[in-house]
Amino acid sequence: MKKTLILALTIVATHLALAGEWLTDLPKAQAQAKKENKLVLLDFTGSDWCGWCIKLKNEVFDTKEFKEYADKNLVLVEVDFPRKKEQSEELKKANRALQEKYQIGGYPTIIVLDGDGKQVGKAGYMQGGPLVFIKKLGEFKK
């Protein structure tokens, strides 16, 4: 009985850890979103220096509610512009290209795309935690 409970808890913990996994490759994310009939959420962030970005991550993206919603509805892509964290030149170039394409002027900026790559929404930090953010994302699905 104990072993079964431990196995079940391990499976749940693993699933929750994978839910809300962030990709960095937009074409791969779009292919996955199209296949799974999900939206793509692009998070333009300065993960290691932008206060509002860190606040959004802590108050929304790291929550159980958001991770459960994302697992069912979103493919997540982090488009990061860190100051201290190392990135490959290829990733830096790809992120700059996305920043120009979507005319990002500040962080955090959230761009939501359908599986075909069409922009269906734009947002930023919102007070109120994951439920307010999830409600806004739900408006983009219509």
C-alpha angles and dihedrals in degrees: 000000000000092000091051092051092048091049092049092049091048091052092049092047091049091049092050091048091053093044107092094023110165121225126198098201111086098191090052090047092049092050090050092047092050092048093048096037092241136134123250116234114202113197110199101199147158091217099186102037112020109096096200090048091053090046091052091049093049098041099039120006096047094050126105091233094056094043091052091048092046092049090059101034114020147054106209124218124184114208098189132188102185126175099206106020116092120242132177117254088242092057092045090052093048092048092049090050091052091047090055095042093054094035094235111191101170145013138287098030120161119203118188121203134183120233090272092056097254113145110242100168150006130203144152137197113331127186117238105065131249099331093058090047093047090050090054091049089050089060089061092058093067 
